[in-house]
Amino acid sequence: MNVSVVIATYGSEEWARLGKERAYPSALNQAAHEIVVGHDPEGTVSSVRNSLAEQTSGDWLCFLDGDDELDPGYVEAMRRAYERESSQDGSLLLLTPAVCYVRGPRKRTSPRIWPEVPFERGNWLVIGTLLPRDLFFSVGGFRDYGEPLGENAYEDWSLWARCY
């Protein structure tokens, strides 16, 4: 399982700074196959993520925004989950992390793993979810508002719905 961590930022240079100061350091010691970082002040979240994904060579993708962080051992935990789950029936997986929310300066919630429910009843997939690179490209990557299945939906939720 080779994981490519993709840190995509767009718009304000503040996002590019956050990516360098927060997301990138958290990805450094993850034993990831590679870390691909990019910023496009004129792009959209979808266009930057899709462009960077094309540059990857790993077989799994993990997307981060500039203000996201991976806890230590995240990629290794996802590898163990994959080894445990992939042998069940051979179906494609989306590996979903436990989530900590930041509630203010240096105030972080405890990790929360969302309950398992059918996809139609709850979308707990968040940025940082690992997905197979081939699946990402087969469903067309991220889409912006106004594009098919991107209309009135968050770009990540639209992606997960198409993966489902």
Backbone torsions as a table, in degrees:
resi	resn	phi	psi	omega
1	MET	NA	104.9	177.3
2	ASN	-99.6	118.2	-176.4
3	VAL	-103.8	125.3	171.7
4	SER	-99.8	119.1	175.4
5	VAL	-90.2	125.8	-177.0
6	VAL	-114.1	116.7	178.9
7	ILE	-109.8	105.4	-173.6
8	ALA	-115.1	127.8	175.1
9	THR	-130.5	157.3	-178.8
10	TYR	-148.8	167.5	176.8
11	GLY	75.0	-129.0	-175.1
12	SER	-56.4	143.8	175.9
13	GLU	-64.4	-19.5	176.4
14	GLU	-59.4	-36.7	177.9
15	TRP	-67.0	-39.2	177.5
16	ALA	-62.7	-41.3	178.0
17	ARG	-62.6	-45.4	178.6
18	LEU	-59.8	-41.3	178.4
19	GLY	-58.5	-40.6	179.7
20	LYS	-73.0	-34.9	-174.8
21	GLU	-90.7	-26.3	-174.8
22	ARG	-116.3	-61.1	-173.9
23	ALA	-67.8	-49.3	-175.8
24	TYR	-60.4	-50.0	178.7
25	PRO	-58.5	-33.6	-179.3
26	SER	-71.0	-22.3	-179.4
27	ALA	-89.4	-17.5	-172.1
28	LEU	-58.8	-46.4	-174.6
29	ASN	-102.0	35.4	-176.3
30	GLN	-95.1	-0.7	-174.7
31	ALA	58.4	35.2	176.4
32	ALA	-77.6	154.3	176.1
33	HIS	-61.4	-42.0	179.2
34	GLU	-162.3	161.0	173.5
35	ILE	-124.6	122.6	-179.6
36	VAL	-114.4	124.0	-175.6
37	VAL	-122.9	138.4	176.7
38	GLY	-158.6	152.0	178.4
39	HIS	-135.5	137.2	175.8
40	ASP	-134.7	107.7	-177.8
41	PRO	-64.3	-21.7	-179.0
42	GLU	-100.7	-6.3	-175.1
43	GLY	-85.2	-175.0	173.9
44	THR	-117.3	166.8	178.5
45	VAL	-56.5	-40.1	-178.8
46	SER	-70.8	-44.8	-177.3
47	SER	-64.6	-38.5	-179.7
48	VAL	-70.5	-45.4	179.0
49	ARG	-60.4	-45.9	-179.0
50	ASN	-63.3	-43.0	179.8
51	SER	-62.1	-44.0	179.3
52	LEU	-68.8	-36.5	178.6
53	ALA	-59.6	-35.7	178.7
54	GLU	-64.3	-22.0	-179.3
55	GLN	-87.2	-6.8	-175.0
56	THR	-82.1	160.2	175.9
57	SER	-126.6	-3.9	178.0
58	GLY	-72.2	162.6	179.0
59	ASP	-91.5	-7.2	174.8
60	TRP	-128.4	146.9	179.2
61	LEU	-118.1	140.7	174.2
62	CYS	-131.4	111.9	-178.2
63	PHE	-95.0	138.0	174.9
64	LEU	-129.8	145.4	168.1
65	ASP	-87.7	169.3	-177.6
66	GLY	-60.7	-29.6	-177.4
67	ASP	-96.0	10.0	178.2
68	ASP	-92.8	154.9	176.1
69	GLU	-137.1	143.6	172.1
70	LEU	-98.2	133.2	174.6
71	ASP	-69.2	154.2	177.2
72	PRO	-55.3	137.3	178.5
73	GLY	82.1	6.3	-176.4
74	TYR	-58.0	-53.3	-176.7
75	VAL	-62.5	-40.6	179.0
76	GLU	-64.0	-39.6	176.4
77	ALA	-62.4	-39.1	178.0
78	MET	-67.5	-36.1	176.1
79	ARG	-62.5	-45.4	179.0
80	ARG	-62.6	-41.1	178.4
81	ALA	-63.2	-40.9	179.1
82	TYR	-63.0	-45.8	179.6
83	GLU	-62.1	-37.8	-179.5
84	ARG	-71.4	-41.9	-172.6
85	GLU	-90.2	-31.5	-172.4
86	SER	-68.5	-22.2	-178.6
87	SER	-79.7	-8.2	-175.5
88	GLN	-64.3	-60.4	-176.6
89	ASP	-141.4	3.2	176.7
90	GLY	79.7	2.6	179.9
91	SER	-74.6	158.8	178.3
92	LEU	-68.1	144.5	-178.4
93	LEU	-116.6	152.3	162.9
94	LEU	-116.5	121.6	-176.3
95	LEU	-95.2	114.7	-173.0
96	THR	-102.3	131.1	-179.2
97	PRO	-82.7	163.4	164.4
98	ALA	-74.2	150.5	-173.6
99	VAL	-119.7	135.0	169.1
100	CYS	-112.5	132.0	177.1
101	TYR	-102.3	144.5	177.5
102	VAL	-92.6	124.6	-176.0
103	ARG	-108.9	17.6	-179.3
104	GLY	145.5	179.7	-179.0
105	PRO	-55.4	115.9	177.2
106	ARG	59.7	23.8	176.6
107	LYS	-114.3	108.4	-176.3
108	ARG	-119.8	139.2	177.1
109	THR	-75.7	163.6	173.6
110	SER	-67.4	151.1	178.4
111	PRO	-58.0	138.6	-180.0
112	ARG	-126.0	127.3	172.7
113	ILE	-102.7	121.8	-177.0
114	TRP	-70.1	152.2	179.9
115	PRO	-66.0	148.9	177.9
116	GLU	-79.8	120.4	178.7
117	VAL	-139.7	160.8	174.1
118	PRO	-58.1	144.0	-176.0
119	PHE	-53.6	-37.2	-177.6
120	GLU	-65.0	-21.4	-176.4
121	ARG	-99.6	-11.9	-179.9
122	GLY	-173.3	128.9	178.8
123	ASN	-106.1	98.5	179.3
124	TRP	-97.3	3.9	178.0
125	LEU	-72.5	130.1	-176.9
126	VAL	-124.7	170.7	171.7
127	ILE	-58.5	139.7	-173.0
128	GLY	102.3	-13.7	173.7
129	THR	-62.9	134.6	176.8
130	LEU	-88.3	137.0	176.4
131	LEU	-139.3	149.9	178.6
132	PRO	-61.0	134.6	-179.0
133	ARG	-57.1	-44.4	-179.6
134	ASP	-61.2	-39.6	177.8
135	LEU	-64.1	-43.8	178.9
136	PHE	-53.4	-48.8	-178.0
137	PHE	-74.5	-30.7	-178.8
138	SER	-68.6	-26.6	178.6
139	VAL	-96.2	2.1	174.8
140	GLY	92.8	11.6	177.2
141	GLY	67.7	-160.6	178.8
142	PHE	-75.7	150.7	176.7
143	ARG	-129.8	145.4	176.9
144	ASP	-86.0	167.5	174.4
145	TYR	-51.8	143.2	176.7
146	GLY	89.9	-14.7	175.7
147	GLU	-89.0	159.1	-179.3
148	PRO	-51.6	131.3	-176.9
149	LEU	59.9	14.4	172.8
150	GLY	-112.9	-13.1	-179.2
151	GLU	-60.2	124.3	176.5
152	ASN	55.3	30.4	178.3
153	ALA	-137.3	148.9	173.9
154	TYR	-62.7	146.3	-176.3
155	GLU	-62.4	-34.5	178.9
156	ASP	-74.1	-40.3	178.5
157	TRP	-62.6	-39.7	177.7
158	SER	-59.5	-42.6	177.6
159	LEU	-62.1	-47.7	-178.2
160	TRP	-62.6	-39.4	179.6
161	ALA	-61.7	-42.2	179.7
162	ARG	-70.4	-34.1	175.5
163	CYS	-64.3	-40.4	179.5
164	TYR	-60.8	NA	NA
